[in-house]
Amino acid sequence: MSSGPESESEWTRGLLSKREREIVAGEADVTDDYRYQVTHRVKSRIKHLETDAEILDENDMFLSKLLQEAVCEEGKLKGWRDGSSHGDS
């Protein structure tokens, strides 16, 4: 019997933590100030993601392709249905 996490997803997270997902989705009862702080953290991670993607592209095409397939579809973000803006920029 294992005492560790039941799945790999319990060890890692994507761009957002589980709690941040709840906050961004509007499912958490938090102050506007805290929501702003979370948004700022996510924006910072997105900026770092660009650098990370460049490093993968230059050094590991397999991982670069996995990242591209995970977030892009025909030059657009997956799931992006129209050109409207969501949230603050």
Backbone hydrogen bonds, N-H to C=O, Kabsch-Sander energy under -0.5 kcal/mol:
donor,donor_aa,acceptor,acceptor_aa,energy
10,E,7,S,-1.4
11,W,8,E,-1.9
12,T,8,E,-1.4
14,G,16,L,-0.8
21,R,17,S,-2.4
22,E,18,K,-1.8
23,I,19,R,-2.2
24,V,20,E,-3.0
25,A,21,R,-2.3
26,G,23,I,-1.3
27,E,22,E,-2.6
28,A,22,E,-0.9
30,V,28,A,-1.3
35,R,31,T,-2.3
36,Y,32,D,-2.3
37,Q,33,D,-2.0
38,V,34,Y,-2.3
39,T,35,R,-2.5
40,H,36,Y,-2.5
41,R,37,Q,-2.2
42,V,38,V,-2.4
43,K,39,T,-2.5
44,S,40,H,-2.0
45,R,41,R,-2.0
46,I,42,V,-2.4
47,K,43,K,-1.9
48,H,44,S,-1.8
49,L,45,R,-2.1
50,E,46,I,-1.3
51,T,47,K,-0.9
52,D,48,H,-2.4
53,A,49,L,-2.7
54,E,50,E,-1.9
55,I,51,T,-2.2
56,L,52,D,-2.4
57,D,53,A,-2.6
58,E,54,E,-2.1
59,N,55,I,-1.6
60,D,56,L,-3.1
64,S,60,D,-2.5
65,K,61,M,-2.6
66,L,62,F,-2.1
67,L,63,L,-2.4
68,Q,64,S,-2.5
69,E,65,K,-2.8
70,A,66,L,-1.9
71,V,67,L,-1.7
72,C,68,Q,-2.7
73,E,76,K,-3.2
76,K,73,E,-1.5
78,K,71,V,-1.9
80,W,77,L,-2.0
81,R,79,G,-0.9
